[in-house]
Amino acid sequence: MNEDKVWLFYAHHIRKCFNLTPKQAETAVWALRGRENNAIANSMNISPETVNKHLDAVYKKAQVTSRSHLAALVLEDVAKMLQ
């Protein structure tokens, strides 16, 4: 499976699990890939403030407080699915 398909899977999975909008899911995936907010903003053609708003919404819906917490939650959930 190539890398783009893996990230597309993550985007779909977290959107469904946490009831995210498409933009929130896209922002979350860029964050999970290690992108900084300014780079995410440039990739998505949105402002860094909008990136922050999307990430705040993602954290609230996923009930986490950081990117690393979100990553751990997503990986744990995917690992359970693959068992």
N, C-alpha and C positions, 0 to 999 in steps of 0.2 A: 504494500500500500504506500503510495507516495505521500510526502509531507502535506501537500495541499488538501488531500482527501482526509487525512487525520484531523487537520484543523477544522475542516468543514464539518466533520463528525462532531468535534467538540462544540462548535458553534450551535449546531442543531440540538445537541444533547443539553447544553446548559440553557438554551432558550426554552426548551420544553420543560426541563426540571424546575426552573426558577421563574417561569412565566415572564420571560424578558421580551422586550421589543426587538425587532431585527437590529436596530442600531445599538442597543444595549449589549446584545450578544456579540456583535462585531467588535465593539469596544472591549468587551471582556476578553475575547480571544486575542486581540492585539496585546492586551496587558499580560495575558498568560504567556504570550510568546516573548515577553521581556521588553516590549517597546515602552519608551517613556512617553508621557502625556503629549509633549510637543510633537513627537514623531507620529503618534496615533492621530493627532489632530491633522497633521499634514497628509497622512494616508487617506483619511476619511473626508478631507476637505471641510472640516468643522473647526471651531475654535477650541483652544485648550480648556476654556471654561465649560464648554459643552461636554468635552471628554470627562471632566471632573463630575459633571451632573450625571452622565451616564454611569460612571463607575460608582458614584454614591448610590444610585438606584439599584445597581447590580448587587452591591454589598448589602443593602437593606433587604432585597428580595431573597438573597442567598443566606442571609443572617451571618455574615462574616464582617471582619473589620479591616482586612488587608488583601493585597494580591496574593501573598503567600498562603494565607488562610483559604482563599478562594481556590487556588491551585491544589492545595491538599484535599479540599472537599471534592473537587471535580475528579481528581485522580482516584480517590477512594471510591467514589461512586462508579466510575468506569471500571475499576478493578472488580467490584462486586458484580457488575454486569457480565464481565468476561469469565466469571467462575462457572 
